[in-house]
């Protein structure tokens, strides 16, 4: 029995070691190569929503959409190390007062960690993994690569993944040709792209549109933002 336990733990250690090595290699690989598929994309395919996806280089994306998602999702993106502690504290305080309405505080980096390496929903275990992967991509990838990956893997409508697919579906044009208004509309759907639709324009997206446009104007002159969106 003792020999069996020793062998069992030895096998477990080897498995965990190989899993650690493989995930580390994958993190480095995806620094340069687009992920072949994500669990969220597979889930969309299996659930009947389909999978529209067309990766684009960051140079093939309009500065408007880069600016719009930063304005909408993570205005401190150029400055933080993957986590917006102030936003997390505010979200925790809000969720404590409103248990029926959960407010998130995920940065773009956290969303990339979840979308590329993990799965949607889940409890503390997935959150713990999300913290780890966020830390790793912030250390290994550049901010531009994180933003590029986000714009390529984020769901932007039922079964629509990435800005190129979204631009073609909603406006019949390439991502590099998106106007400021079109970019703001797409960014407006990101909190829940299955519920908050771009076409037809949902009330939620319409209500967020003016605020996103205003924030884009406020952020555009920041040198760090300019470095990311040019």
N, C-alpha and C positions, 0 to 999 in steps of 0.2 A: 504493500500500500504506500509506504514511504517512497519507494522507488518510482511508483506511478505518479505521485504528487510532484516529485522532483522533475521528472520528464515533462509533466504537464506544464509546470511553470516555466521550464526552459523553452518549450515550444511557444508559450504565450509571449515570453520576452522577445523571442526571435520575430514573431508576427508583429508585435508592436514596434520593434526596431525597423523592420522593413516598411511598415506603414509610415513611420516617421520619415524615413529616407525618401520614400516615394512621394509623399505630399510635399516635402521640401524641394525635391527636383521639379515637381509640377508647378510650384509657385515660381520658381526661377524660369521654367519653360514658358509659362503664360506671361512672363514679363516681356517676351518677344513674340510669342505666337498666340493667336486668338484661340480661346477654348473651343474644342470641337463641338461640345454640347454641354448644357447645364441641366441639373436636376429639375429646375423650374421649367425649362423648355421641354424636357421629356414629359413632365407632368401635363403641360399644355397639350402636347400631342396626344397623350393617352386619354385625356379628359374630353377630347373632341373639339377643342378650340383651334387645333391646327398649329402650324409653326411657320411663320413668315420671318425670315431672317436673312440679312445680307450685310456682312461686315464691311465697314468702311474705315479707311485710315483717318486719323484725326485731321490731316491736312485736307481731306475731302468733306469735312463737316463745316457748315457755316459758323462763323464766330458767334452768330446770333443764338444758335442752339446751345453752344458751350456756356455762353453768358446766361441764358435763360435757366438752365438746370442749376447753375450755381446760385442764381438769384432765388430760385424756387426751393431748392432742396438743402443747400449748405453754403451760406454766405461767407462762412469763415474757412472754407475749404483750403485756400492757399496757405493759411496760417497755422492750422491745428495739426496735431500728429496722429490724426485718425479719429479722435474723440472730442466732442464738444461738451465739456463737463458742465458748463453753465446750462446748456439746453437739456442735458440729462437730468440735472437737479430740478429744473422747472417742470419737466415732463413727469418726474416722480411725484412732485408736489401736486400737480394737476390730477394725476391718476389716483392719488390718495383721496382727493376731494370728490372726484367723479369716477367711482369704480366701474360704472357702466360704459364710460367713454374712455378708451385708452388712447393716449397721445404718445407717439414715438419721438425719438430724438436722434435717429440714425443719421450719421454723416454719409456723404457719397462714398467714402472709403469703406465704411461698414456695410453699405448696400452692395458694393462690389464683392466684399468678402462673402456675404450671404449668397449673392446671385451666382458667383462663379464656383465656390467651393462647397456650399452647403445647400440647404433646402428652406422653403418658406415655413413660417409658423414654428412651432417647437417651443420648448421651455428653456430652463436654465442651462441645460446641457448644450443646446445649440447656441445659446447666447455666449456661453463660455468659449466655444469653438470660434464664434464670430469675433470675439475679442482677440483671440490668438491670431487668426488669419488677417484681421485688420492691422494688428501690430506688424506682422510679417511683410505685408505688401507695402506698408508705409516705409519700412526699412529697406526693402529690396527694389521696389518699383519707384518710378518718378511720379510726381503729381499729374503730369500730362498723361502718362500711361494709365493711371487710375481713372482719370476723367474719360479718356478714350475708351477704356474697357466698359465703364459704366454706360456710355452712350451706345455701345454695341450690344450689351446684354440685357439692359433694362427692358422690362415689358412696358409697351406704350399703347396697349390696346389688347383685346382678347386674341392671343396667339401672335401678336405683333411684337417682335423683339428687335431692338436697335433702331437708331435714328434713320438709317437709310430705308429700312422697310416701312417705318412710320411715314416718312416724307413721301415715298412712292404711293402708299395706300391712301393717305389723307389729302395730299396736294398734287399728286402726279408729277413730282419733280424729285431731283436728287437732294441729298442732305446739304450739299454745299450751296444750294440755291434758296434755302429757307429764309423767308423774311423775318423781321423782328416779331411781327404779330403772329405768324405761323409757329415760330419757335416757342413763344409764350403760351400758345394754346396747347402744344404738345407737352410742355413742362407742367402745365396745369393739371394734366391727367395722372401724373406720376404717383401720387399717394395711393391711388386705387384705380389702375387703368382699365379694369374690367367694369367698374361701376361708373367712373367719371370719363365719359366718352368725348372724343374730339369731333367725330362725325357720326351722328348729329352732336352738336355742341351741348354738353350737359350744363345744367344750371350751376353746378359746382365749378366747372372749368371757366365758365363765363364770369363767375364771381371772383375768381382768383386772377383772372386775366389782367385787370387794371393794376393790381398790386404787384404782380410779377413784372409788368412793363415798367412800373415806377422803380422797383428795386434794380432792374437792369440799368436804368438811367443813373441811379445812385452809385452802382458798383463799377460801371464801365471805365471810369477814369482812374481806378486804382491800378498802380503799376504791376502789382502781383497778379491781378486779374488779367490785365492786358497780356502778360507773359504767357498765361495759360490759354487764352482764346485766340491769339493771333495765328 
